Amino acid sequence: MIKFYLYVSVIVGLIIGVALFNKGTVEDANTEVATTSTLSERRNASVEKTATRSSSAKKSSLSSKQLDTLPAVIAALPSDDARRKAQFTKETIQRYKKTRNLYLADPTMDAVEQQQLIAQLDKVVFGDTVQDYELSDDDLDEQARYREIIVDFQHDTQSIKTNTTLSRQQKEAEIRQLLSEFIVNIDS
């Protein structure tokens, strides 16, 4: 039963993480569009004010200064976008690999179950795009660490479960404590 909740929580966490990252990217893009349109409005307002206050020669020099700085601002926007997208992709891949390693480290699942979960994970993270991230030595080391944490957690919960001296509430409290320690160990 705990295994099921563990998998569900990992998948839900991954989906929420991807959704939050996508939402942040969309909000950032909307903010940039709003900032750009605000800059355009300010530029237009300042050009109109300048036109009414100064002569035509002065007006053309001020607007050319403004127009010279505008391409630099606009050119900076795509590089910020690219940097954010690269960071998003890097974080997504790291989370993908971590979740995949958790699936592969679970000693209670057979290879078929692991591959089914990984296929579902691939579909959630990458959609229909085929991604092939080979297992590295670091991934294998991480799986060994996860496997040790999972086995220790299972052993500790089983010993609490079979302990007849503890009340039901005490068992629940100890299992909650073990679960929070388990999550901290996995996240570190």
Backbone hydrogen bonds, N-H to C=O, Kabsch-Sander energy under -0.5 kcal/mol:
donor,donor_aa,acceptor,acceptor_aa,energy
5,Y,1,M,-1.9
6,L,2,I,-2.5
7,Y,3,K,-2.4
8,V,4,F,-2.6
9,S,5,Y,-2.6
10,V,6,L,-2.1
11,I,7,Y,-2.5
12,V,8,V,-2.8
13,G,9,S,-2.4
14,L,10,V,-2.3
15,I,11,I,-2.5
16,I,12,V,-2.8
17,G,13,G,-2.6
18,V,14,L,-2.6
19,A,15,I,-2.6
20,L,16,I,-2.8
21,F,17,G,-2.4
22,N,18,V,-2.5
23,K,19,A,-2.6
24,G,20,L,-2.8
25,T,21,F,-2.2
26,V,22,N,-2.2
27,E,23,K,-2.8
28,D,24,G,-2.7
29,A,25,T,-2.2
30,N,26,V,-2.6
31,T,27,E,-2.6
32,E,28,D,-2.4
33,V,29,A,-2.3
34,A,30,N,-2.7
35,T,31,T,-2.9
36,T,32,E,-2.8
37,S,33,V,-2.7
38,T,34,A,-2.4
39,L,35,T,-2.7
40,S,36,T,-2.3
41,E,37,S,-2.5
42,R,38,T,-2.7
43,R,39,L,-2.7
44,N,40,S,-2.7
45,A,41,E,-2.6
46,S,42,R,-2.9
47,V,43,R,-2.4
48,E,44,N,-2.2
49,K,45,A,-2.4
50,T,46,S,-2.5
51,A,47,V,-2.3
52,T,48,E,-1.8
53,R,49,K,-1.7
54,S,50,T,-2.3
59,K,55,S,-2.2
60,S,56,S,-1.8
61,S,57,A,-1.4
62,L,58,K,-2.0
63,S,59,K,-2.3
64,S,60,S,-1.6
65,K,61,S,-1.5
66,Q,62,L,-2.3
67,L,63,S,-2.6
68,D,64,S,-1.9
69,T,65,K,-1.8
70,L,66,Q,-1.7
72,A,68,D,-0.6
73,V,69,T,-1.6
74,I,70,L,-2.7
75,A,71,P,-2.8
76,A,72,A,-1.4
77,L,73,V,-1.1
79,S,75,A,-0.9
80,D,76,A,-2.0
81,D,77,L,-2.4
82,A,78,P,-2.8
83,R,79,S,-2.3
84,R,80,D,-2.6
85,K,81,D,-2.6
86,A,82,A,-2.5
87,Q,83,R,-2.2
88,F,84,R,-2.7
89,T,85,K,-2.6
90,K,86,A,-2.4
91,E,87,Q,-2.6
92,T,88,F,-2.5
93,I,89,T,-2.5
94,Q,90,K,-2.2
95,R,91,E,-2.5
96,Y,92,T,-2.6
97,K,93,I,-2.8
98,K,94,Q,-2.2
99,T,95,R,-2.5
100,R,96,Y,-2.8
101,N,97,K,-2.6
102,L,98,K,-2.0
103,Y,99,T,-2.2
104,L,100,R,-2.5
105,A,101,N,-1.5
106,D,102,L,-1.0
106,D,103,Y,-0.7
109,M,106,D,-1.0
114,Q,110,D,-2.2
115,Q,111,A,-2.4
116,Q,112,V,-2.2
117,L,113,E,-2.4
118,I,114,Q,-2.5
119,A,115,Q,-2.3
120,Q,116,Q,-2.2
121,L,117,L,-2.5
122,D,118,I,-2.8
123,K,119,A,-2.1
124,V,120,Q,-2.3
125,V,121,L,-2.8
126,F,122,D,-2.9
127,G,122,D,-0.6
127,G,123,K,-1.2
129,T,126,F,-1.5
131,Q,129,T,-0.6
133,Y,131,Q,-0.5
134,E,132,D,-0.8
140,L,136,S,-2.0
141,D,137,D,-2.3
142,E,138,D,-2.5
143,Q,139,D,-2.5
144,A,140,L,-2.0
145,R,141,D,-2.1
146,Y,142,E,-2.7
147,R,143,Q,-2.9
148,E,144,A,-2.0
149,I,145,R,-2.1
150,I,146,Y,-3.0
151,V,147,R,-2.6
152,D,148,E,-2.3
153,F,149,I,-2.3
154,Q,150,I,-2.7
155,H,151,V,-2.5
156,D,152,D,-2.7
157,T,153,F,-2.6
158,Q,154,Q,-2.2
159,S,155,H,-2.3
160,I,156,D,-2.0
161,K,157,T,-2.5
162,T,158,Q,-2.1
163,N,159,S,-0.7
163,N,160,I,-0.6
164,T,162,T,-0.5
171,K,167,S,-2.4
172,E,168,R,-2.5
173,A,169,Q,-2.5
174,E,170,Q,-2.5
175,I,171,K,-2.6
176,R,172,E,-2.4
177,Q,173,A,-2.2
178,L,174,E,-2.6
179,L,175,I,-2.6
180,S,176,R,-2.4
181,E,177,Q,-2.2
182,F,178,L,-2.7
183,I,179,L,-2.4
184,V,180,S,-2.1
185,N,181,E,-2.6
186,I,182,F,-2.3
187,D,183,I,-2.4
188,S,184,V,-1.5
